[in-house]
Amino acid sequence: MATANKNLSVYDKTTIPNAKNFRFGIVVSEWNTEITEGLYNGAIDALLDCGATESNIIRWDVPGSFELTFGSKKMIESQNVDAVIAIGSVIQGETKHFDFVCDATAQGIKDLNILTDTPVIFCVLTDNTMQQAIDRSGGIHGNKGAEAAIAAIKMAALGD
């Protein structure tokens, strides 16, 4: 498991650019809210810890992970952001719906990274169980939201 030996919330602030002058968009799926709110909180805490200001962080909500691509695209087009964090949670169920949503979301966010000059960070948990999602959204493995925020800062600095 990728996170078994790594806490997702741990970062060395001395190696991260100051985020004070960057503008961040966060697009959050409303599906599996317990998980996505945990990821959002982890992202916000890390952004603020690294110098971002609340006034330079914009949040939009979308119905589910599948809609993250469109929400991120519109955020890029209208909000003059330096990076977007796309936050979602898809948990395996009894049908192939999981596979289609995960694949489409990952491909959509990848496409935005190819087609635009604004980095979009993939902060979508694709877990087999709710417990795995809890463990990665502020639980025993830390918070993938914090990891995504650090990636967003680093990627924003590339365009600076």
N, CA, C and O atoms as a DFTB+ gen file, in Angstrom:
640 C
 N C O
     1  1       0.842      -1.183       0.000
     2  2       0.000       0.000       0.000
     3  2       0.884       1.243       0.000
     4  3       1.847       1.314       0.764
     5  1       0.580       2.188      -0.818
     6  2       1.419       3.366      -1.016
     7  2       1.604       4.192       0.248
     8  3       2.659       4.803       0.421
     9  1       0.622       4.233       1.134
    10  2       0.729       5.094       2.306
    11  2       1.077       4.335       3.574
    12  3       1.107       4.940       4.645
    13  1       1.341       3.044       3.502
    14  2       1.621       2.259       4.704
    15  2       2.847       2.775       5.449
    16  3       2.887       2.719       6.678
    17  1       3.824       3.267       4.742
    18  2       5.056       3.730       5.375
    19  2       5.253       5.238       5.299
    20  3       6.358       5.737       5.516
    21  1       4.192       5.955       4.995
    22  2       4.312       7.403       4.863
    23  2       3.074       8.087       5.419
    24  3       1.945       7.707       5.107
    25  1       3.300       9.098       6.245
    26  2       2.195       9.913       6.727
    27  2       1.970      11.021       5.701
    28  3       2.869      11.820       5.435
    29  1       0.784      11.065       5.136
    30  2       0.476      12.007       4.058
    31  2       0.530      13.471       4.486
    32  3       0.620      14.360       3.640
    33  1       0.477      13.729       5.800
    34  2       0.440      15.108       6.300
    35  2       1.818      15.677       6.599
    36  3       1.935      16.870       6.880
    37  1       2.853      14.868       6.548
    38  2       4.183      15.315       6.940
    39  2       4.891      15.980       5.752
    40  3       4.967      15.413       4.662
    41  1       5.402      17.186       5.986
    42  2       6.185      17.877       4.964
    43  2       7.216      18.759       5.656
    44  3       7.045      19.152       6.809
    45  1       8.270      19.055       4.944
    46  2       9.339      19.907       5.447
    47  2       9.123      21.309       4.891
    48  3       9.404      21.582       3.724
    49  1       8.627      22.180       5.736
    50  2       8.267      23.533       5.304
    51  2       9.456      24.297       4.713
    52  3       9.264      25.203       3.902
    53  1      10.669      23.942       5.107
    54  2      11.842      24.655       4.591
    55  2      12.100      24.353       3.121
    56  3      12.864      25.066       2.470
    57  1      11.477      23.315       2.593
    58  2      11.697      22.946       1.187
    59  2      10.556      23.397       0.278
    60  3      10.538      23.082      -0.912
    61  1       9.602      24.138       0.849
    62  2       8.396      24.513       0.107
    63  2       8.393      26.028      -0.116
    64  3       8.639      26.785       0.823
    65  1       8.122      26.475      -1.328
    66  2       8.043      27.917      -1.569
    67  2       6.956      28.571      -0.711
    68  3       5.959      27.937      -0.365
    69  1       7.160      29.824      -0.380
    70  2       6.127      30.547       0.367
    71  2       4.923      30.759      -0.547
    72  3       5.068      31.190      -1.690
    73  1       3.753      30.456      -0.039
    74  2       2.523      30.502      -0.844
    75  2       1.798      31.843      -0.765
    76  3       0.692      31.980      -1.287
    77  1       2.401      32.810      -0.129
    78  2       1.752      34.104       0.125
    79  2       1.187      34.776      -1.122
    80  3       0.100      35.351      -1.073
    81  1       1.897      34.713      -2.218
    82  2       1.483      35.439      -3.420
    83  2       0.740      34.595      -4.445
    84  3       0.468      35.053      -5.555
    85  1       0.414      33.371      -4.074
    86  2      -0.305      32.490      -4.988
    87  2      -1.794      32.481      -4.672
    88  3      -2.217      32.684      -3.534
    89  1      -2.570      32.239      -5.718
    90  2      -4.026      32.141      -5.599
    91  2      -4.418      30.697      -5.916
    92  3      -4.037      30.156      -6.954
    93  1      -5.176      30.084      -5.021
    94  2      -5.524      28.673      -5.144
    95  2      -7.026      28.485      -5.288
    96  3      -7.820      29.153      -4.627
    97  1      -7.395      27.567      -6.162
    98  2      -8.773      27.124      -6.265
    99  2      -8.874      25.725      -5.698
   100  3      -7.991      24.892      -5.905
   101  1      -9.952      25.472      -4.982
   102  2     -10.204      24.121      -4.473
   103  2     -11.615      23.748      -4.902
   104  3     -12.584      24.422      -4.554
   105  1     -11.712      22.669      -5.658
   106  2     -13.005      22.167      -6.116
   107  2     -13.272      20.881      -5.333
   108  3     -12.476      19.944      -5.368
   109  1     -14.408      20.852      -4.624
   110  2     -14.683      19.775      -3.676
   111  2     -15.954      19.025      -4.070
   112  3     -17.004      19.631      -4.286
   113  1     -15.845      17.707      -4.160
   114  2     -16.996      16.859      -4.419
   115  2     -17.887      16.790      -3.185
   116  3     -17.401      16.672      -2.060
   117  1     -19.182      16.865      -3.405
   118  2     -20.143      16.745      -2.308
   119  2     -20.450      15.288      -1.962
   120  3     -21.133      15.024      -0.972
   121  1     -19.962      14.348      -2.756
   122  2     -20.191      12.924      -2.507
   123  2     -19.177      12.456      -1.467
   124  3     -18.015      12.858      -1.528
   125  1     -19.583      11.625      -0.523
   126  2     -18.740      11.184       0.595
   127  2     -18.197      12.382       1.364
   128  3     -16.992      12.518       1.572
   129  1     -19.113      13.239       1.777
   130  2     -18.775      14.515       2.413
   131  2     -17.859      14.364       3.626
   132  3     -16.968      15.189       3.828
   133  1     -18.061      13.342       4.419
   134  2     -17.195      13.148       5.592
   135  2     -15.731      13.088       5.152
   136  3     -14.851      13.632       5.819
   137  1     -15.488      12.440       4.051
   138  2     -14.123      12.288       3.548
   139  2     -13.644      13.561       2.862
   140  3     -12.540      14.033       3.137
   141  1     -14.461      14.122       1.972
   142  2     -14.005      15.291       1.213
   143  2     -13.814      16.515       2.107
   144  3     -12.940      17.340       1.842
   145  1     -14.614      16.644       3.153
   146  2     -14.415      17.760       4.089
   147  2     -13.117      17.578       4.865
   148  3     -12.412      18.549       5.137
   149  1     -12.798      16.332       5.223
   150  2     -11.515      16.075       5.876
   151  2     -10.347      16.424       4.976
   152  3      -9.370      17.025       5.423
   153  1     -10.445      16.048       3.708
   154  2      -9.397      16.385       2.741
   155  2      -9.288      17.898       2.561
   156  3      -8.187      18.448       2.520
   157  1     -10.433      18.560       2.455
   158  2     -10.449      20.018       2.311
   159  2      -9.757      20.680       3.514
   160  3      -8.925      21.572       3.346
   161  1     -10.107      20.236       4.711
   162  2      -9.509      20.823       5.910
   163  2      -8.000      20.607       5.938
   164  3      -7.252      21.500       6.334
   165  1      -7.549      19.426       5.519
   166  2      -6.112      19.169       5.451
   167  2      -5.423      20.085       4.450
   168  3      -4.327      20.582       4.707
   169  1      -6.068      20.308       3.309
   170  2      -5.500      21.193       2.287
   171  2      -5.425      22.637       2.794
   172  3      -4.398      23.300       2.652
   173  1      -6.508      23.106       3.376
   174  2      -6.543      24.486       3.893
   175  2      -5.472      24.688       4.963
   176  3      -4.732      25.672       4.930
   177  1      -5.392      23.760       5.905
   178  2      -4.398      23.890       6.977
   179  2      -2.985      23.978       6.411
   180  3      -2.195      24.807       6.860
   181  1      -2.657      23.141       5.440
   182  2      -1.314      23.147       4.861
   183  2      -1.059      24.423       4.054
   184  3       0.023      25.003       4.141
   185  1      -2.050      24.863       3.268
   186  2      -1.873      26.101       2.507
   187  2      -1.613      27.281       3.433
   188  3      -0.691      28.063       3.201
   189  1      -2.416      27.411       4.474
   190  2      -2.249      28.520       5.412
   191  2      -0.922      28.411       6.159
   192  3      -0.254      29.419       6.390
   193  1      -0.540      27.198       6.536
   194  2       0.730      26.975       7.227
   195  2       1.912      27.398       6.367
   196  3       2.948      27.808       6.889
   197  1       1.759      27.299       5.060
   198  2       2.848      27.639       4.134
   199  2       2.738      29.061       3.584
   200  3       3.414      29.402       2.614
   201  1       1.894      29.891       4.194
   202  2       1.862      31.308       3.850
   203  2       0.708      31.787       3.005
   204  3       0.560      32.994       2.814
   205  1      -0.125      30.886       2.485
   206  2      -1.279      31.334       1.691
   207  2      -2.224      32.145       2.574
   208  3      -2.305      31.924       3.783
   209  1      -2.925      33.072       1.964
   210  2      -3.908      33.855       2.709
   211  2      -5.315      33.362       2.379
   212  3      -5.585      32.913       1.265
   213  1      -6.194      33.451       3.354
   214  2      -7.571      32.993       3.152
   215  2      -8.229      33.688       1.966
   216  3      -9.027      33.082       1.251
   217  1      -7.898      34.952       1.760
   218  2      -8.516      35.709       0.663
   219  2      -8.045      35.229      -0.709
   220  3      -8.667      35.556      -1.720
   221  1      -6.957      34.460      -0.759
   222  2      -6.437      33.928      -2.019
   223  2      -6.777      32.452      -2.219
   224  3      -6.153      31.767      -3.028
   225  1      -7.766      31.975      -1.478
   226  2      -8.227      30.595      -1.630
   227  2      -9.721      30.625      -1.952
   228  3     -10.521      31.188      -1.204
   229  1     -10.078      30.013      -3.067
   230  2     -11.476      29.985      -3.526
   231  2     -11.956      28.545      -3.494
   232  3     -11.274      27.645      -3.983
   233  1     -13.126      28.329      -2.919
   234  2     -13.709      26.990      -2.882
   235  2     -14.987      26.949      -3.706
   236  3     -15.850      27.819      -3.594
   237  1     -15.086      25.923      -4.530
   238  2     -16.325      25.610      -5.239
   239  2     -16.685      24.167      -4.942
   240  3     -15.807      23.308      -4.855
   241  1     -17.960      23.901      -4.788
   242  2     -18.447      22.539      -4.603
   243  2     -19.098      22.046      -5.882
   244  3     -19.748      22.804      -6.601
   245  1     -18.909      20.754      -6.154
   246  2     -19.556      20.085      -7.289
   247  2     -20.226      18.818      -6.754
   248  3     -19.845      18.323      -5.693
   249  1     -21.223      18.284      -7.478
   250  2     -21.974      17.140      -6.951
   251  2     -21.135      15.896      -6.644
   252  3     -21.332      15.272      -5.602
   253  1     -20.210      15.526      -7.522
   254  2     -19.448      14.296      -7.312
   255  2     -18.072      14.396      -7.937
   256  3     -17.714      15.424      -8.512
   257  1     -17.306      13.331      -7.824
   258  2     -15.944      13.333      -8.369
   259  2     -15.924      13.460      -9.889
   260  3     -15.031      14.093     -10.452
   261  1     -16.898      12.865     -10.544
   262  2     -16.966      12.959     -12.003
   263  2     -17.018      14.417     -12.456
   264  3     -16.482      14.752     -13.513
   265  1     -17.653      15.282     -11.675
   266  2     -17.808      16.691     -12.031
   267  2     -16.598      17.551     -11.677
   268  3     -16.586      18.744     -11.981
   269  1     -15.586      16.974     -11.044
   270  2     -14.393      17.740     -10.677
   271  2     -13.672      18.327     -11.886
   272  3     -13.139      19.433     -11.812
   273  1     -13.652      17.605     -12.983
   274  2     -12.950      18.095     -14.173
   275  2     -13.592      19.377     -14.686
   276  3     -12.901      20.365     -14.934
   277  1     -14.909      19.362     -14.843
   278  2     -15.595      20.551     -15.340
   279  2     -15.457      21.713     -14.350
   280  3     -15.197      22.848     -14.751
   281  1     -15.629      21.424     -13.065
   282  2     -15.480      22.474     -12.058
   283  2     -14.088      23.075     -12.069
   284  3     -13.930      24.291     -11.957
   285  1     -13.083      22.230     -12.203
   286  2     -11.701      22.717     -12.249
   287  2     -11.452      23.544     -13.504
   288  3     -10.775      24.571     -13.454
   289  1     -11.997      23.095     -14.623
   290  2     -11.854      23.837     -15.878
   291  2     -12.463      25.235     -15.759
   292  3     -11.847      26.224     -16.157
   293  1     -13.670      25.307     -15.210
   294  2     -14.334      26.611     -15.042
   295  2     -13.589      27.493     -14.042
   296  3     -13.527      28.711     -14.207
   297  1     -13.034      26.884     -13.020
   298  2     -12.242      27.633     -12.040
   299  2     -11.036      28.269     -12.726
   300  3     -10.738      29.443     -12.508
   301  1     -10.353      27.498     -13.547
   302  2      -9.189      28.005     -14.276
   303  2      -9.593      29.151     -15.201
   304  3      -8.904      30.169     -15.270
   305  1     -10.696      28.987     -15.904
   306  2     -11.129      29.986     -16.883
   307  2     -11.598      31.298     -16.252
   308  3     -11.498      32.352     -16.881
   309  1     -12.100      31.248     -15.038
   310  2     -12.764      32.438     -14.501
   311  2     -12.154      33.049     -13.238
   312  3     -12.527      34.159     -12.859
   313  1     -11.232      32.357     -12.585
   314  2     -10.790      32.840     -11.274
   315  2      -9.317      33.222     -11.165
   316  3      -8.858      33.559     -10.073
   317  1      -8.572      33.180     -12.250
   318  2      -7.171      33.592     -12.240
   319  2      -6.386      32.937     -11.098
   320  3      -5.740      33.620     -10.303
   321  1      -6.451      31.618     -11.032
   322  2      -5.753      30.884      -9.981
   323  2      -4.406      30.366     -10.490
   324  3      -4.214      30.167     -11.690
   325  1      -3.494      30.155      -9.566
   326  2      -2.174      29.626      -9.900
   327  2      -2.149      28.105      -9.870
   328  3      -1.286      27.484     -10.490
   329  1      -3.088      27.506      -9.156
   330  2      -3.221      26.051      -9.098
   331  2      -4.616      25.720      -8.584
   332  3      -5.232      26.503      -7.861
   333  1      -5.101      24.541      -8.974
   334  2      -6.398      24.039      -8.508
   335  2      -6.169      22.686      -7.843
   336  3      -5.400      21.860      -8.336
   337  1      -6.839      22.477      -6.730
   338  2      -6.835      21.176      -6.064
   339  2      -8.228      20.585      -6.254
   340  3      -9.221      21.175      -5.830
   341  1      -8.296      19.426      -6.888
   342  2      -9.564      18.738      -7.117
   343  2      -9.714      17.652      -6.051
   344  3      -8.951      16.686      -6.031
   345  1     -10.698      17.815      -5.167
   346  2     -10.874      16.929      -4.022
   347  2     -12.113      16.060      -4.202
   348  3     -13.214      16.565      -4.421
   349  1     -11.921      14.749      -4.106
   350  2     -13.039      13.826      -4.218
   351  2     -12.762      12.526      -3.496
   352  3     -11.653      12.283      -3.019
   353  1     -13.787      11.694      -3.423
   354  2     -13.669      10.377      -2.796
   355  2     -14.617       9.422      -3.497
   356  3     -15.825       9.653      -3.558
   357  1     -14.045       8.337      -4.028
   358  2     -14.845       7.301      -4.672
   359  2     -14.529       5.999      -3.934
   360  3     -13.371       5.594      -3.836
   361  1     -15.567       5.357      -3.420
   362  2     -15.386       4.136      -2.649
   363  2     -16.014       2.972      -3.404
   364  3     -17.149       3.054      -3.874
   365  1     -15.250       1.885      -3.511
   366  2     -15.686       0.699      -4.256
   367  2     -17.053       0.224      -3.781
   368  3     -17.307       0.104      -2.582
   369  1     -17.909      -0.038      -4.730
   370  2     -19.222      -0.608      -4.434
   371  2     -19.357      -1.959      -5.105
   372  3     -18.359      -2.625      -5.381
   373  1     -20.580      -2.362      -5.366
   374  2     -20.832      -3.679      -5.932
   375  2     -20.861      -3.691      -7.461
   376  3     -20.978      -4.755      -8.068
   377  1     -20.756      -2.511      -8.091
   378  2     -20.837      -2.451      -9.549
   379  2     -19.571      -1.844     -10.142
   380  3     -18.695      -1.387      -9.408
   381  1     -19.479      -1.840     -11.449
   382  2     -18.325      -1.282     -12.150
   383  2     -18.337       0.250     -12.194
   384  3     -17.407       0.864     -12.716
   385  1     -19.379       0.860     -11.651
   386  2     -19.471       2.320     -11.616
   387  2     -18.193       2.932     -11.042
   388  3     -17.708       3.943     -11.550
   389  1     -17.653       2.332      -9.995
   390  2     -16.414       2.776      -9.363
   391  2     -15.301       2.932     -10.403
   392  3     -14.623       3.959     -10.452
   393  1     -15.122       1.905     -11.230
   394  2     -14.052       1.922     -12.232
   395  2     -14.230       3.052     -13.237
   396  3     -13.270       3.738     -13.588
   397  1     -15.456       3.239     -13.693
   398  2     -15.720       4.283     -14.688
   399  2     -15.506       5.681     -14.113
   400  3     -14.909       6.537     -14.766
   401  1     -15.986       5.911     -12.904
   402  2     -15.829       7.234     -12.284
   403  2     -14.359       7.515     -11.994
   404  3     -13.868       8.606     -12.284
   405  1     -13.658       6.549     -11.429
   406  2     -12.237       6.750     -11.125
   407  2     -11.428       7.043     -12.386
   408  3     -10.619       7.970     -12.411
   409  1     -11.651       6.250     -13.424
   410  2     -10.900       6.426     -14.665
   411  2     -11.216       7.766     -15.324
   412  3     -10.310       8.493     -15.730
   413  1     -12.498       8.086     -15.425
   414  2     -12.880       9.341     -16.079
   415  2     -12.350      10.551     -15.315
   416  3     -11.905      11.523     -15.924
   417  1     -12.394      10.496     -14.006
   418  2     -11.917      11.616     -13.191
   419  2     -10.407      11.784     -13.344
   420  3      -9.919      12.897     -13.542
   421  1      -9.682      10.696     -13.252
   422  2      -8.228      10.771     -13.399
   423  2      -7.843      11.267     -14.792
   424  3      -6.968      12.121     -14.929
   425  1      -8.492      10.736     -15.817
   426  2      -8.187      11.157     -17.186
   427  2      -8.561      12.626     -17.412
   428  3      -7.827      13.363     -18.070
   429  1      -9.694      13.039     -16.870
   430  2     -10.129      14.428     -17.033
   431  2      -9.158      15.414     -16.402
   432  3      -8.829      16.442     -16.994
   433  1      -8.710      15.098     -15.214
   434  2      -7.762      15.984     -14.538
   435  2      -6.416      15.960     -15.259
   436  3      -5.759      16.994     -15.383
   437  1      -6.007      14.791     -15.732
   438  2      -4.784      14.707     -16.535
   439  2      -4.906      15.581     -17.777
   440  3      -3.971      16.299     -18.131
   441  1      -6.069      15.519     -18.442
   442  2      -6.279      16.318     -19.652
   443  2      -6.152      17.808     -19.363
   444  3      -5.568      18.546     -20.157
   445  1      -6.691      18.256     -18.236
   446  2      -6.569      19.674     -17.891
   447  2      -5.114      20.072     -17.709
   448  3      -4.727      21.185     -18.066
   449  1      -4.311      19.182     -17.163
   450  2      -2.899      19.478     -16.968
   451  2      -2.151      19.564     -18.289
   452  3      -1.136      20.253     -18.385
   453  1      -2.638      18.878     -19.293
   454  2      -2.023      18.947     -20.620
   455  2      -2.516      20.172     -21.388
   456  3      -1.739      20.826     -22.084
   457  1      -3.800      20.479     -21.262
   458  2      -4.426      21.506     -22.095
   459  2      -4.353      22.921     -21.547
   460  3      -4.534      23.877     -22.301
   461  1      -4.091      23.079     -20.249
   462  2      -4.037      24.428     -19.680
   463  2      -2.660      24.674     -19.082
   464  3      -1.861      23.751     -18.926
   465  1      -2.399      25.917     -18.754
   466  2      -1.138      26.284     -18.113
   467  2      -1.281      26.363     -16.596
   468  3      -0.376      26.838     -15.909
   469  1      -2.409      25.901     -16.075
   470  2      -2.647      25.916     -14.635
   471  2      -2.646      24.483     -14.122
   472  3      -3.424      23.656     -14.597
   473  1      -1.782      24.181     -13.159
   474  2      -1.750      22.815     -12.642
   475  2      -3.025      22.470     -11.869
   476  3      -3.540      23.281     -11.100
   477  1      -3.519      21.259     -12.089
   478  2      -4.661      20.732     -11.349
   479  2      -4.157      19.513     -10.593
   480  3      -3.663      18.557     -11.189
   481  1      -4.286      19.560      -9.293
   482  2      -3.761      18.514      -8.418
   483  2      -4.855      17.490      -8.139
   484  3      -5.965      17.845      -7.743
   485  1      -4.536      16.234      -8.347
   486  2      -5.455      15.118      -8.169
   487  2      -5.483      14.714      -6.697
   488  3      -4.575      14.039      -6.212
   489  1      -6.513      15.126      -6.005
   490  2      -6.707      14.768      -4.592
   491  2      -8.015      13.989      -4.490
   492  3      -8.940      14.385      -3.781
   493  1      -8.069      12.888      -5.203
   494  2      -9.254      12.041      -5.220
   495  2      -8.866      10.690      -4.635
   496  3      -8.034       9.977      -5.195
   497  1      -9.469      10.348      -3.517
   498  2      -9.229       9.037      -2.929
   499  2     -10.061       8.011      -3.679
   500  3     -11.245       8.232      -3.933
   501  1      -9.454       6.901      -4.030
   502  2     -10.143       5.810      -4.730
   503  2      -9.931       4.554      -3.905
   504  3      -9.071       3.729      -4.211
   505  1     -10.724       4.423      -2.859
   506  2     -10.511       3.376      -1.862
   507  2     -11.489       2.221      -2.007
   508  3     -12.565       2.358      -2.589
   509  1     -11.088       1.087      -1.465
   510  2     -11.954      -0.084      -1.448
   511  2     -12.994      -0.028      -0.339
   512  3     -14.074      -0.606      -0.467
   513  1     -12.671       0.671       0.756
   514  2     -13.586       0.734       1.898
   515  2     -13.643       2.147       2.459
   516  3     -12.754       2.965       2.222
   517  1     -14.705       2.414       3.205
   518  2     -14.829       3.701       3.887
   519  2     -13.689       3.874       4.889
   520  3     -13.171       4.980       5.039
   521  1     -13.294       2.816       5.567
   522  2     -12.209       2.920       6.547
   523  2     -10.906       3.359       5.889
   524  3     -10.173       4.169       6.454
   525  1     -10.612       2.839       4.712
   526  2      -9.409       3.275       3.998
   527  2      -9.484       4.773       3.705
   528  3      -8.484       5.479       3.834
   529  1     -10.642       5.253       3.318
   530  2     -10.816       6.678       3.034
   531  2     -10.636       7.517       4.301
   532  3      -9.989       8.563       4.268
   533  1     -11.200       7.062       5.400
   534  2     -11.059       7.766       6.679
   535  2      -9.583       7.826       7.075
   536  3      -9.097       8.862       7.530
   537  1      -8.881       6.716       6.900
   538  2      -7.468       6.645       7.270
   539  2      -6.615       7.629       6.487
   540  3      -5.558       8.035       6.971
   541  1      -7.042       8.028       5.285
   542  2      -6.264       8.900       4.404
   543  2      -6.793      10.335       4.337
   544  3      -6.253      11.165       3.605
   545  1      -7.830      10.617       5.087
   546  2      -8.407      11.981       5.080
   547  2      -8.354      12.595       6.474
   548  3      -9.241      13.348       6.873
   549  1      -7.298      12.258       7.202
   550  2      -7.101      12.786       8.544
   551  2      -6.961      11.696       9.586
   552  3      -6.875      11.988      10.779
   553  1      -6.936      10.448       9.157
   554  2      -6.823       9.310      10.067
   555  2      -5.388       8.843      10.230
   556  3      -4.458       9.650      10.215
   557  1      -5.211       7.536      10.387
   558  2      -3.898       6.983      10.750
   559  2      -2.811       7.187       9.693
   560  3      -1.624       7.129      10.015
   561  1      -3.192       7.421       8.458
   562  2      -2.189       7.662       7.413
   563  2      -1.993       9.150       7.134
   564  3      -1.274       9.509       6.202
   565  1      -2.616      10.011       7.918
   566  2      -2.485      11.442       7.705
   567  2      -3.578      11.955       6.788
   568  3      -4.700      11.449       6.796
   569  1      -3.247      12.954       6.006
   570  2      -4.278      13.606       5.198
   571  2      -3.764      13.888       3.789
   572  3      -2.851      14.690       3.595
   573  1      -4.361      13.222       2.821
   574  2      -3.999      13.418       1.417
   575  2      -4.251      14.874       0.986
   576  3      -3.604      15.362       0.060
   577  1      -5.173      15.558       1.642
   578  2      -5.426      16.967       1.341
   579  2      -4.198      17.828       1.601
   580  3      -3.895      18.734       0.825
   581  1      -3.491      17.548       2.692
   582  2      -2.261      18.291       2.994
   583  2      -1.213      18.017       1.925
   584  3      -0.542      18.937       1.458
   585  1      -1.075      16.761       1.540
   586  2      -0.124      16.394       0.492
   587  2      -0.456      17.107      -0.825
   588  3       0.440      17.581      -1.523
   589  1      -1.742      17.176      -1.153
   590  2      -2.168      17.856      -2.388
   591  2      -1.877      19.352      -2.321
   592  3      -1.493      19.954      -3.324
   593  1      -2.054      19.951      -1.157
   594  2      -1.772      21.386      -1.010
   595  2      -0.286      21.676      -1.242
   596  3       0.068      22.658      -1.894
   597  1       0.566      20.823      -0.708
   598  2       2.006      21.011      -0.915
   599  2       2.348      20.872      -2.387
   600  3       3.151      21.641      -2.916
   601  1       1.737      19.888      -3.058
   602  2       1.942      19.736      -4.508
   603  2       1.461      20.980      -5.251
   604  3       2.119      21.433      -6.188
   605  1       0.322      21.534      -4.845
   606  2      -0.210      22.732      -5.499
   607  2       0.740      23.912      -5.350
   608  3       0.952      24.659      -6.305
   609  1       1.309      24.086      -4.171
   610  2       2.256      25.184      -3.957
   611  2       3.493      25.008      -4.843
   612  3       3.947      25.947      -5.496
   613  1       4.018      23.796      -4.849
   614  2       5.219      23.534      -5.662
   615  2       4.959      23.732      -7.143
   616  3       5.798      24.278      -7.860
   617  1       3.790      23.288      -7.603
   618  2       3.462      23.438      -9.025
   619  2       3.173      24.892      -9.374
   620  3       3.537      25.347     -10.458
   621  1       2.530      25.624      -8.484
   622  2       2.287      27.050      -8.723
   623  2       3.614      27.798      -8.858
   624  3       3.744      28.711      -9.674
   625  1       4.583      27.402      -8.056
   626  2       5.901      28.050      -8.098
   627  2       6.610      27.803      -9.423
   628  3       7.434      28.617      -9.839
   629  1       6.304      26.693     -10.093
   630  2       6.904      26.434     -11.407
   631  2       6.484      27.474     -12.439
   632  3       7.255      27.812     -13.337
   633  1       5.279      27.972     -12.309
   634  2       4.766      28.945     -13.261
   635  2       5.068      30.377     -12.880
   636  3       4.738      31.305     -13.619
   637  1       5.688      30.561     -11.737
   638  2       5.954      31.896     -11.203
   639  2       7.113      32.553     -11.898
   640  3       7.470      33.684     -11.569
